[in-house]
Amino acid sequence: MKRFSAVVLAAGASRRFGQDDKLRAEFDGKPVLGHVLDGLATLGLGEVLVVAREPLSGVNQIVNPHPEAGMGHSLALGVAALKLCDGAFIVMADMPLIVPDLYREMAVALPGHDIVVPVHEGQNGHPVLFSSACFDDLRQLTGDQGGRALLRSGHYRVRHIETGGFILADIDTPEDLTRLKTS
């Protein structure tokens, strides 16, 4: 049986959100990051590692000492710190609507592929599942591109799974908290 882990990217500056930390903002009764971690906790993953800008209590984490270096840098740090696994979900910490069934569907879709990407109406979303065959390249990422370069490289077998619009629903502003509750 395959062993999967997750890297939760939580080191962004949240500039559009304002002074408050969007990951601690309440959404539907609990912090945004709490929704993400609770969904992952139901999956029996080998490891859930949060890459944060500062220490967080109660989570397995790595602090990114240079969050200004971009999402690619955070992703590289997270993948480099993972324990041995067959694949890793790359998860955005500001996407509280991702349902556990999507992770399960993606895991089932991975055999015969290197990357599984959810898609809604032609637009790639999150999370993305990378097999361990991608880890060397993920550990080399820099800047703000994330894993997009691997998807476009032609070096990996990519599987797309059509799903709902929740894979595109992130929280960038305080208004997004209200908008997502009503959608």
N, C-alpha and C positions, 0 to 999 in steps of 0.2 A: 504494500500500500504506500502511496506517495505521502511524503511528509512536507507540508507547506508551512510557511511563516508569513509574517506581514511586516512591512515597514510603513509606519504612519508618518507622513511628512507634516511636521508642525512647527517649522522654524521660520515661517514667513513673517514679515514685518507688520502685516495687518494695517497698512497705511490708510486704506480706504475706509476701514472700520472706525477710525478715530482713536481716542485715547485708551479706550477699554480693550482688553484682550478678547478677541472674538471667540477663541476656543473655550473661554470660561463663561461666555455669555449664555444666559439661559435660553434654551429652545425646547419648547414642549416639556417643561418641568425639570430639565437637567442641563448641564453644560453641553455645548456643541461637541466637544471632544468626548464627553461621556457617552453620547449616542454612538459615535464611531467605535469606541473601545468595547461597548456592550455588545454591539453587533458582531465584532470579531471574536469576543469571548465565547460565543455560542458554537464556534466552528471546530474546536479541538485542535487548534494550530499548535505547532511545535514551539513557536515564539512569536510574540507581538512586540516589536521594538519601535518606540516613538523617537523620532529625531526632532529635538526641540531647541529653541534659542536659549532657554534658561532651564534650570532644574524644575521638574514637576514632581509632585508627591504621588506615590502610589502607582507608578507605572514603570515598566522596564524601558529604560531610555538611554539615549546617548545625546549629549549636548553638542550642538554644532558651534564651535568657537568662532566660525566665520559665516554666519547666516547670510550676510550681504553678498557672499560668493554665488548665491543662487540655488534654485531647486536642484539642479544637477549635482551640485556639491553635497547637498543634504542627502540626496538619493545615494550617491557614491559612499558616503559615510555609513549610512544605514545598511546597505548591502554588504559592505566590508565587515561590519560588526556582527552579522548574522551567524548563528551556529549552523552546522551542516543541515541542509534541507534540499529538497528536489525542486522547489520553486518558491517564489515570494510574491505576494500581493503587494502592490505599491498603492497606498491608500492616502487620499488627501484628508487631513484632519478637520477640514471645514465643510465636509459633505455628510451631514447627519441623516440623510434619507436613504443611504445605501442599505439594501435589505440583505440579510444573511443568505437567502436563497440564491442571490446573484453569485456570491462567492462559490457556493456549491456547484452551480451550473458551470462556472468558469473552470473549476477544478476538473470536472468531468470532461470538459472540452479540450483540456491541455494535451492528452496523449496524441502523438503525431504532430505536435506543433511546439513552437518555442515561446510564443507570446499569445495571450488571449486578451482581446480588447472588447469591451462592451460598446455598442453603437446605438445611437438613437437618431433616426431620420438622417442617416449619412454622416453624423458627427460622432467622432470618437469621444468616449467619456472615461470615467474612473469608477472603480479601481482598474488596474492593469495587472495581469498575472504574467510574470516572467519565469520561465524555467531556469534551472541552474546553468544551462548552456549559455545564458546571457550574462551571467554574473561578472565575468571578467570585463566585459564592455561596460556594464553598469558601474563598476568600481572606478572606471576611468572618466566618468562624466564630470563636467565642470559647467559653470555658467547657469543660465536659467532655462535650458532646453529640456531637462528631464530625460525620459526615455524615448521621446519622440524620434530622435535620430536612429535608434535601433529599429523602430517600426518601419522607417523609410529606407533603411540601408539595403534591403534586399538580401541580407545575409541570414535572415531568420524566417521561419515558417510562422506566419501570423494568421490567427483565426479570429474572425469578428463574430460577435453574438449580438443580435438585435434585441433590444430591451427598451424599457420605459425611460422617460425623460429625467427621472431622478438621478441618472448617471451624469447629468450636466448641472445639477442643482447644488451650487456651493454658496457659502456665505462670505460676502465681501464687505457689505455695509450693514448698519443696524436695520435698515429697511428690509434687507433680505430675510431677517429673522421672521418678520411678519409675513412677507410674501410667500415664503416656503411653508408656513403653517397653513395658509389658506389655499395652497395649490394642490 
